[in-house]
Amino acid sequence: MLDVSGTIHVDRPVADVFAFMDEPENQAVITPSLTDVSTVGQLDNGGKRATYTYSMVGVSLTGEVAATTYDPDERIVFEMSGDLSGTIEWTFEAADGGTRVGYLATYEVPVPVGKAAVEPLVRKYNERQLRSTLQNLKTTLEAEN
C-alpha cells in the first residue's frame, strides 16, 4: 500500500471549503490528472458516491468512490473501488482565520508485475499531483473572495 499526504491553509471559512469539496465534480476542477468525475448518488450518511477517471503516469484508471465517513465541516473519507482500491481522506479544521485542509490517500498500486520498480515512480507522480491539487484548491477558493 502507498500513502500520500499533505496539508494546506486556505483563506476561507471551513464551511466554504467543505461545501466545495463536498461536490465530487469539483475534484476534477482542482486535480490535474482527474479527467472525469460524475456524482451517481447520495448515501444515507449524507455523503456522495461518484465515478471517476484518473490518469496515472499515462494509464487511464476508472472506478468509483463512496463517502464511508461523512462529518460535515470536519472530514470526508472516500472508499475507492475499481482500477484503484484504497481510501482518500479529506479533513477540514479552522485555523488562522481560514481552514487547514488535510489529505491522505492510501491505495494499492495497480501493477501486478514489477511492482517494486514501479512504486517509487507512482509515489513521486502522486506526490506532485497532490501538491498541485492542494495549491489549485487554495487558488480556486481564495479567488472567490
C-alpha positions as CSV (number, residue, x, y, z in Angstrom):
1,M,0.0,0.0,0.0
2,L,1.1,3.5,-0.8
3,D,0.3,6.6,1.4
4,V,0.4,10.1,0.0
5,S,-0.5,13.0,2.3
6,G,-0.3,16.8,2.6
7,T,-1.9,19.9,4.1
8,I,-2.5,23.4,3.0
9,H,-4.1,26.6,4.5
10,V,-7.0,28.1,2.6
11,D,-8.0,31.6,3.5
12,R,-11.7,30.7,3.5
13,P,-14.1,29.5,6.3
14,V,-14.3,25.8,6.9
15,A,-18.0,25.7,5.7
16,D,-17.0,27.2,2.3
17,V,-14.1,24.8,1.8
18,F,-16.1,21.7,2.9
19,A,-19.0,22.7,0.6
20,F,-16.7,23.0,-2.3
21,M,-15.0,19.6,-1.6
22,D,-18.4,18.0,-1.0
23,E,-19.2,18.3,-4.7
24,P,-17.3,15.4,-6.4
25,E,-17.2,17.2,-9.7
26,N,-15.0,19.9,-8.0
27,Q,-12.4,17.3,-7.5
28,A,-11.8,17.3,-11.3
29,V,-11.5,21.1,-11.2
30,I,-8.5,21.0,-8.9
31,T,-6.9,17.6,-9.6
32,P,-4.8,17.7,-12.8
33,S,-5.0,14.0,-13.7
34,L,-8.6,13.5,-12.7
35,T,-10.2,13.7,-16.1
36,D,-13.8,12.9,-15.3
37,V,-16.0,12.8,-12.2
38,S,-19.7,12.2,-12.0
39,T,-21.9,12.1,-8.9
40,V,-24.1,8.9,-9.1
41,G,-25.9,9.1,-5.8
42,Q,-26.4,10.4,-2.3
43,L,-25.6,8.0,0.5
44,D,-27.7,7.5,3.7
45,N,-24.8,9.1,5.7
46,G,-25.1,12.4,3.7
47,G,-22.0,11.7,1.6
48,K,-21.9,11.0,-2.1
49,R,-21.0,8.2,-4.5
50,A,-19.2,9.2,-7.7
51,T,-17.5,7.6,-10.7
52,Y,-14.1,8.8,-11.8
53,T,-11.4,8.5,-14.5
54,Y,-7.8,9.2,-13.4
55,S,-4.7,9.2,-15.5
56,M,-1.7,7.8,-13.5
57,V,1.6,8.0,-15.4
58,G,-0.2,7.8,-18.7
59,V,-2.5,4.9,-17.8
60,S,-6.3,5.7,-17.6
61,L,-7.9,4.2,-14.4
62,T,-11.6,4.2,-13.7
63,G,-13.6,3.4,-10.7
64,E,-16.0,4.6,-8.0
65,V,-15.6,6.4,-4.7
66,A,-18.2,6.4,-1.9
67,A,-18.1,8.5,1.2
68,T,-17.9,5.9,4.0
69,T,-17.3,8.6,6.7
70,Y,-19.1,11.9,6.3
71,D,-18.7,14.5,9.1
72,P,-19.9,17.9,7.7
73,D,-17.3,20.6,8.1
74,E,-14.8,18.1,9.5
75,R,-14.0,15.1,7.4
76,I,-14.9,13.0,4.4
77,V,-13.4,9.6,3.8
78,F,-13.9,8.0,0.4
79,E,-13.5,4.3,-0.2
80,M,-12.1,3.7,-3.7
81,S,-13.0,0.7,-5.8
82,G,-12.3,-0.2,-9.4
83,D,-8.8,0.0,-11.0
84,L,-7.6,1.7,-7.8
85,S,-8.5,0.4,-4.4
86,G,-8.0,2.2,-1.1
87,T,-9.1,5.3,0.7
88,I,-9.0,9.1,0.4
89,E,-9.5,11.2,3.5
90,W,-10.1,15.0,3.4
91,T,-10.0,16.8,6.8
92,F,-11.0,20.4,7.5
93,E,-10.1,22.4,10.6
94,A,-10.5,26.1,11.4
95,A,-7.0,27.7,11.7
96,D,-5.6,31.2,11.5
97,G,-8.8,32.7,10.2
98,G,-9.2,30.2,7.5
99,T,-9.1,26.4,7.0
100,R,-6.4,23.9,7.4
101,V,-7.1,21.2,4.8
102,G,-5.6,17.8,5.1
103,Y,-5.4,15.0,2.6
104,L,-4.4,11.3,3.0
105,A,-4.7,8.7,0.3
106,T,-3.8,5.1,0.9
107,Y,-4.1,2.8,-2.1
108,E,-2.8,-0.3,-3.8
109,V,-0.6,0.3,-6.8
110,P,-2.5,-1.4,-9.7
111,V,0.6,-3.1,-11.2
112,P,0.9,-6.9,-10.6
113,V,4.3,-7.3,-12.2
114,G,7.4,-5.2,-11.4
115,K,5.6,-3.5,-8.5
116,A,8.8,-2.7,-6.6
117,A,10.2,-0.9,-9.6
118,V,7.0,1.0,-10.4
119,E,6.0,2.0,-6.9
120,P,8.6,4.8,-6.5
121,L,7.6,6.4,-9.8
122,V,3.9,6.2,-8.9
123,R,4.6,7.7,-5.4
124,K,6.6,10.7,-6.9
125,Y,3.9,11.2,-9.6
126,N,1.1,11.2,-7.0
127,E,3.0,13.5,-4.6
128,R,3.4,16.0,-7.4
129,Q,-0.3,15.7,-8.2
130,L,-1.2,16.2,-4.6
131,R,0.9,19.4,-4.3
132,S,-0.8,20.7,-7.4
133,T,-4.2,19.7,-6.2
134,L,-3.9,21.4,-2.8
135,Q,-2.5,24.6,-4.5
136,N,-5.3,24.5,-7.0
137,L,-7.8,24.2,-4.2
138,K,-6.3,27.2,-2.4
139,T,-6.1,29.3,-5.6
140,T,-9.6,28.5,-6.7
141,L,-11.3,29.2,-3.3
142,E,-9.3,32.3,-2.5
143,A,-10.1,33.8,-5.9
144,E,-13.8,33.6,-4.9
145,N,-13.3,36.0,-2.0
